[in-house]
Every structure is written in C-alpha cells, then in structure tokens.
Amino acid sequence: MTTPKRKTSKARRDKRRTHWKARVIQLVECPNCHAMILPHRVCPECGYYEGRQVLVFEEKEEE
C-alpha cells in the first residue's frame, strides 16, 4: 500500500469531520399518559401504541 505524498492539514481533516457529531434524541409526548417517549415505539409507562393497548403490565404489590 502506498503512503500519502503530503501531510493532511488540520483544516482539511477538520472539514472532513464536520458531519461527525452527536445527535439530539427526539422525544414525543405519549397521547395516553403524556410521558416522553421515543417516536414510533410502544410507551413503556402505559403500554399503548397508536391508541390501543399493546402491552399489559401486572400490578406490583407493595407490602
């Protein structure tokens, strides 16, 4: 494999890396329980998705 003929400058290197960044997590409000959830996912708080209950949670007994 060949080696580069010239050193890559810091400006050129950094221009190439401009799109490497962390993304902000997008959250939406659950229409049923109003908890903040990821879009297009079942709500982990109430178990609803698209207006219908998908998950059924067992009630925790507190002693």
C-alpha atoms as a printed R data frame, in Angstrom:
   type eleno elety resid chain resno       x      y      z
1  ATOM     1    CA   MET     A     1   0.000  0.000  0.000
2  ATOM     2    CA   THR     A     2   1.325  3.429 -0.849
3  ATOM     3    CA   THR     A     3   1.865  6.257  1.596
4  ATOM     4    CA   PRO     A     4   0.466  9.794  1.263
5  ATOM     5    CA   LYS     A     5   2.741 12.244 -0.555
6  ATOM     6    CA   ARG     A     6   1.642 15.196  1.580
7  ATOM     7    CA   LYS     A     7   0.554 15.626  5.186
8  ATOM     8    CA   THR     A     8  -3.178 16.208  5.539
9  ATOM     9    CA   SER     A     9  -3.589 19.672  7.028
10 ATOM    10    CA   LYS     A    10  -5.658 20.238 10.170
11 ATOM    11    CA   ALA     A    11  -8.129 22.355  8.213
12 ATOM    12    CA   ARG     A    12  -8.717 19.667  5.577
13 ATOM    13    CA   ARG     A    13  -9.001 16.966  8.241
14 ATOM    14    CA   ASP     A    14 -11.495 19.008 10.270
15 ATOM    15    CA   LYS     A    15 -13.584 19.879  7.200
16 ATOM    16    CA   ARG     A    16 -13.950 16.180  6.515
17 ATOM    17    CA   ARG     A    17 -15.104 15.574 10.091
18 ATOM    18    CA   THR     A    18 -17.760 18.320 10.219
19 ATOM    19    CA   HIS     A    19 -20.627 15.830  9.902
20 ATOM    20    CA   TRP     A    20 -19.377 13.569 12.717
21 ATOM    21    CA   LYS     A    21 -21.454 14.829 15.609
22 ATOM    22    CA   ALA     A    22 -23.782 13.547 18.273
23 ATOM    23    CA   ARG     A    23 -27.491 13.733 17.526
24 ATOM    24    CA   VAL     A    24 -30.098 15.068 19.904
25 ATOM    25    CA   ILE     A    25 -32.589 12.394 20.966
26 ATOM    26    CA   GLN     A    26 -36.039 13.307 19.648
27 ATOM    27    CA   LEU     A    27 -38.799 12.661 22.158
28 ATOM    28    CA   VAL     A    28 -42.555 12.965 21.714
29 ATOM    29    CA   GLU     A    29 -45.369 13.019 24.239
30 ATOM    30    CA   CYS     A    30 -47.456  9.884 24.685
31 ATOM    31    CA   PRO     A    31 -51.071 10.828 23.859
32 ATOM    32    CA   ASN     A    32 -52.389  8.446 26.516
33 ATOM    33    CA   CYS     A    33 -50.283  9.095 29.646
34 ATOM    34    CA   HIS     A    34 -48.306 12.179 28.490
35 ATOM    35    CA   ALA     A    35 -44.902 10.613 29.235
36 ATOM    36    CA   MET     A    36 -41.962 11.496 26.977
37 ATOM    37    CA   ILE     A    37 -41.155  8.524 24.694
38 ATOM    38    CA   LEU     A    38 -39.217  7.756 21.519
39 ATOM    39    CA   PRO     A    39 -41.371  8.161 18.402
40 ATOM    40    CA   HIS     A    40 -42.918  5.054 16.782
41 ATOM    41    CA   ARG     A    41 -42.387  2.944 19.921
42 ATOM    42    CA   VAL     A    42 -44.725  1.396 22.490
43 ATOM    43    CA   CYS     A    43 -44.952  3.588 25.588
44 ATOM    44    CA   PRO     A    44 -43.055  1.834 28.411
45 ATOM    45    CA   GLU     A    45 -45.194  3.625 31.020
46 ATOM    46    CA   CYS     A    46 -48.705  2.683 29.893
47 ATOM    47    CA   GLY     A    47 -48.178  0.114 27.096
48 ATOM    48    CA   TYR     A    48 -50.178  1.987 24.443
49 ATOM    49    CA   TYR     A    49 -49.252  2.412 20.766
50 ATOM    50    CA   GLU     A    50 -51.387  4.083 18.090
51 ATOM    51    CA   GLY     A    51 -54.304  4.478 20.514
52 ATOM    52    CA   ARG     A    52 -54.579  0.818 21.519
53 ATOM    53    CA   GLN     A    53 -53.068 -1.144 24.379
54 ATOM    54    CA   VAL     A    54 -50.294 -3.443 23.184
55 ATOM    55    CA   LEU     A    55 -48.586 -4.373 26.459
56 ATOM    56    CA   VAL     A    56 -50.346 -5.450 29.648
57 ATOM    57    CA   PHE     A    57 -48.468 -4.834 32.885
58 ATOM    58    CA   GLU     A    58 -49.033 -6.780 36.073
59 ATOM    59    CA   GLU     A    59 -49.681 -4.602 39.100
60 ATOM    60    CA   LYS     A    60 -46.859 -4.576 41.651
61 ATOM    61    CA   GLU     A    61 -47.956 -5.490 45.161
62 ATOM    62    CA   GLU     A    62 -46.432 -3.229 47.795
63 ATOM    63    CA   GLU     A    63 -46.045 -4.822 51.218
